[in-house]
Each structure stands twice: as structure tokens, then as C-alpha cells.
Amino acid sequence: MSRRGAPLDWALGAWGIAFLAVLYLPIALVLAYSFNRNVVNMMVWEGFTLDWYRSIFGLATRLAEDASYVHSTEGLVHAARNSVVVALAATAVSTVVGTATALAMARHRFRLRPLYQALLVMPMVMPDIVLGVALLVFFVGAGMTLGLGTIVMGHCVFLASYVFVVVSARLAGMGADLEEASADLGAGPWTTFRRVTLPQVAPGVAGGALLAFIISMDDLVITYFIAGVESTTLPVFIYGMLRRGMKPEINAIAMLLLAFSFVIAATGLWLRARRR
Amino acid sequence: MQSDDDSPQADGQSLLRVAGARRTFLTPEGSAVRALDGVDLNIRPNEFLTLLGPSGCGKTTLLRAIAGFEDLDGGRLELEGRSLEDVPPHRRPFNTVFQSYALFPHLDARDNVGYGLDAARVPRAERERRVDEALALVGLSELGRRRPRQLSGGQQQRVALARALVNRPRLLLLDEPLSALDRGLRQAMQIELKNLQHTVGITFVVVTHDQEEALTMSDRIAVMRAGRILQLGPPGRIYDTPADRFVARFVGDSNVHAGRVAAVSARGALITLDEGFELHAEGTGFAPGEAVDAMLRPERLMLAREPGAGPALQAVVERVVFVGADVQVHLRLPGGAALRALHRHLPGAEPPPNVGGQAFIRYEPAAVHLMRSAP
């Protein structure tokens, strides 16, 4: 290591630490706040408590009646269940559609292909508000009742794009030669798909599905437009809570969501590692 | 001696007949490339046929068309008289050894080899027996449970071979099968492939750009260029009597010079070369005044200090290059023409001539091969 490089190394190291601090300090603060006993000002540490977590799950707490705003856990649990149902349904549909589209685009040449490709990626770059308004106008115009069904449909519109992009990236590294080899050895198109294509793209499909699931669970803006009265999802529910004031329970909910995302991501990594 | 006529009508025995095959590709720039420009070929049962040519000559396109991966724009493919036009690749009784091997990375060697048998719904016991046989044939019995990435390049190549052979195809298609191997292994595999073909009695069609490989392995070679077959015949005939200057230069080392037939007599022909020298050739059906290309193989030129009884050319030695068993001597004729001769490098033999010195190039008229003048 040369002497002249030392100040630069130091500056780069400091920059790296500052970058990580800006990224993770807010999350660390939320984690700390979620265990803070201070009811009035969550930014002043008063002592450790699990009350905010207990309150979410409707367990006995030592909090005053007005300190928490999850008056019944019913609404929260209901919203969480809605979110999971929507995410599972939308993930299933968009994974099949996105994967099939990626395969078709990668394996066939046809007219206006670049145009189709652009149209497929469009929902990802379109502002959420525009997509939300457009979906709302469409569903209302078509005379549909807003509810879980419309949320699932709305999510599929943009989740299929994400799956398409992830699976396409996987396919980009693969020539058609394995599929040709399979056909050459006498396997029909369906056998080739089942025994060669699918095992090859499986990591991409799994990655796309996990991404779709997390995005669906997380989506607020589009869901806000197309959710019915009875079909609140978790992000919409939390947003509704926030409008009634910032209370410490929100920290605990955020931490639970973070833990849930970690579990999903870790599952994905574990599945990928196991394939090796 | 077997007949090796190029024309499909000439022999009755035919496994696969290619007639008037045409295929044009559009480049991204929009220009058309004729990958196959009217190819006629008769593949015989149990022969080892090589498609030889530089990259872009259409040899791989022809192989892929036979396998069914490329459609023809015109012409026909017939397996024992039945058209293959509407037969998809998975219904053709051919198997391919791909240049990249295209082994299934998620299956071990046994399951790769057994893949075609599974697709054909071969019963379990027979499948296991045939997989064992195929792996034994290529000497990989011990490595059946390895995944492709745990095998060396040469071992992967053998798995690909076993995977194709286990199905007992009517035709085995091999696309540059040895190009990914290093030199020593490649030479060993050339012999091994030839032996294997003999053992299994399956027709092999091999695509290669390596003329040495083609000469070593083949019963017949089809030399291709720009979507056409220039010459089809056994290696010896291709080497000794190439059809034109392209074949002469592509197969083996050669001296090719353009000229004209000056005179024809009962004893032979006199050729005047454009670069200002003369060659004596045996009479070979060319008329006086006709434009020809004359070929001399370097190993058939003898260098001497004196002109001998036969014809000879006087030249200056420009360079002497040691190439192992032989010494390559670069010579310059007074008119400017360059020739290469091979001087066998043996103990006790006459040493190669000195650089800058004079030498006489002796040759026999029979060594001068005349070809149609090519553009």
C-alpha cells in the first residue's frame, strides 16, 4: 500500500461507512423505538418493553387505553390475512404468465417483437398513481365491485412484468442448445419443457415469484386506489393508522414486516444454495 | 475400389439423400447470405463422411438441416426414399453430438445418457443395461454419477457421444466434435472416433474445419465453400487430385500457380505459368490454350545442387524453416514465383540448402496436378 494512496483509502472507507449509516440508521432507530416504554415521545428512551408487540397481538399490556390505536387486533389481522391472500394469488398468476411470456420472447422471433418487449416492461416504469387511477377507472367502468378480486388483478398487471424481467435475465444466459439436444434425443415439446427448460429456469422463476410476493405484500399506492371498503390490505391499513397520529405501535408493526421479508428473502437464498 | 461419384444417381445404396438443398439467411444488416446454395449429397450406410470447409461455408447449416433444426428454403431430404420435410427433430432417427456438447447440467452422466431412452419409454431394466453399455463403450463406467461440471472436457465429450450412440440412431451427426479438446487429446480421439464408428456400425456425419482431422477419420470428405460442395471423395483422392485451387489450398499444403496449356503431346503437356516459368505435366484432358491451375505438393519437390534427368526449375533459397520431421524450404523462381518444398529431415541425409544459395527443384511430371481454372 503506497503512502500516497492512504488519504484516498481513508476517504473511501469513511464514505462507505457514511453510506451504510444513512441506509440503516433509520431502520435501527425504528427497531429501538419499538422496544421503548415512553408513551408520549418515542424518541426519548425510557426503558425496555414488549408492550407494543403485545398490543398488536391483543395481549394484556400495562398501557393506558388511549396509548395504542389497535383497539381490536381484528382489523390488523384481517388486513394481514388479506395481504397474504392477495400476494399468494397474484404471485401464482403473475409467475405463470410472466414465465410463459419470457419463454415465448426468448425462444421465438416474430413481428413487432421489440414493441411487445417495451409494452411488457412498461407497467414497471409507469408511475404507480397513473396505474392506480387507470385500474380504478377500468374496474369501475367495467362495473366490477372493488374488492380482493380487483386487487389481485391489479397486482398481476405489474407483477407479471417483474417476473418477466427476472426470468428473461435467466434465459438470456441460456442458448436454445439444451432444448435442441432434448428434441434431438427424441423428447417431444412437453417433455423438453418439463425435463429441461423448467429445471434450467427454475431459479429465475423462484426468484421472480419471491420478488412478486414481496412487492405485492408491500404495495400501497395502487392497492389504495382499487381496494374496496372491506378489502383493506396491511399497507393500506398501516397508512390509515398513520393518519390518526404516529404512535409507537407502528414501529413494532414495521419490525414484524421487516422480519417477515427477511424470512422470505432467506428462504429464496436457501433454495438457491440448495440447488448447487 | 468403391465408387465415389458425386452424382446421386450413380450408386444405388443410399441412407440419406440431400437434393438441391437451399437455405438463405438474412444478416442483421439486411443482406442475404446463401448458407446452402444447391447441395446434392448421398450419404451411404455405415460410412464416415466429413463435411469440411472454412467457417461460414454452410457445413453446420447442412448438419442442422439434416437434424431438423433448420428448415430448407428449397430442395429435399430423404431418408431411404421417404421425405423428411414434415418430420420434426424429435421424430427423426438421428442423434447429434453438439459442438458445445449441450449436456444437461442438472442431470448426472447416467441420466444424460439415459435421456433418449426415457423419451422413447424404454423399460427400466433395458435402459439401465444400455446406459451401462454406452458408458463402457466410451470408457466412463466409473463416472456415471458425476454431473457434467464435475467432468473434464474430454469426459464431457465422451458423455455426449454415449448419449447419442445409446439410441442406436440411423445417422450420428457430429458438429465440430473435437474442437474444444487440446491437441493431444484431439488426435487420440480422431482415431478413437474412427474405431468407434467401425464397432457400432452407425453412419457418422462429421462437420469440421480441420483438414487434418478430416483426412485422418473419413471414408469420404465433402469439401464445402460458400454453400456448395466443391468436391466429394475419399481423403486420398481429395488430397492427390483436388478439384480446384480452393480445395488444393484448403486440404494440405500446396503450391498453386495459374497458367495456360502451351502444348499437348503423347508424352504429356507443357504448361506456361503466368509468373513466367514452365511445368511439364502428364496429359490430363486439357486442350492447348486452356487456362488451368497447376498444383505441386511440397513433399513431391526434390531439391538438388544439379538438374537431373527429369524436369527441374532453378531457384534461390529464401528461407529454411524447421517444422519437426521436415524442413520447409521457401524458394523464389527468377520470374518472382514463390514455391515451398519439404526436405525430409533424416540423419545422414543431405542437409537442406543454404539460405541465399541456388537450388534445383526436381519433380516428376506425374506430380503436377492440373485443375480447372477457378476465378
HADDOCK unambig.tbl for C-alpha pairs under 7 A between the chains (distance, minus, plus):
assign (segid A and resid 177 and name CA) (segid B and resid 102 and name CA) 5.95 0.50 0.50
assign (segid A and resid 178 and name CA) (segid B and resid 102 and name CA) 5.28 0.50 0.50
assign (segid A and resid 178 and name CA) (segid B and resid 103 and name CA) 7.00 0.50 0.50
assign (segid A and resid 178 and name CA) (segid B and resid 104 and name CA) 6.58 0.50 0.50
assign (segid A and resid 181 and name CA) (segid B and resid 102 and name CA) 6.37 0.50 0.50
assign (segid A and resid 183 and name CA) (segid B and resid 89 and name CA) 5.93 0.50 0.50
assign (segid A and resid 183 and name CA) (segid B and resid 90 and name CA) 4.56 0.50 0.50
assign (segid A and resid 184 and name CA) (segid B and resid 89 and name CA) 5.70 0.50 0.50
assign (segid A and resid 184 and name CA) (segid B and resid 90 and name CA) 5.30 0.50 0.50
assign (segid A and resid 184 and name CA) (segid B and resid 95 and name CA) 5.74 0.50 0.50
assign (segid A and resid 184 and name CA) (segid B and resid 96 and name CA) 6.59 0.50 0.50
assign (segid A and resid 185 and name CA) (segid B and resid 90 and name CA) 6.46 0.50 0.50
assign (segid A and resid 185 and name CA) (segid B and resid 95 and name CA) 6.22 0.50 0.50
assign (segid A and resid 185 and name CA) (segid B and resid 116 and name CA) 4.62 0.50 0.50
assign (segid A and resid 186 and name CA) (segid B and resid 90 and name CA) 4.02 0.50 0.50
assign (segid A and resid 186 and name CA) (segid B and resid 91 and name CA) 6.09 0.50 0.50
assign (segid A and resid 186 and name CA) (segid B and resid 116 and name CA) 5.92 0.50 0.50
assign (segid A and resid 186 and name CA) (segid B and resid 119 and name CA) 5.94 0.50 0.50
assign (segid A and resid 186 and name CA) (segid B and resid 120 and name CA) 6.83 0.50 0.50
assign (segid A and resid 187 and name CA) (segid B and resid 90 and name CA) 5.71 0.50 0.50
assign (segid A and resid 187 and name CA) (segid B and resid 119 and name CA) 5.07 0.50 0.50
assign (segid A and resid 188 and name CA) (segid B and resid 90 and name CA) 6.11 0.50 0.50
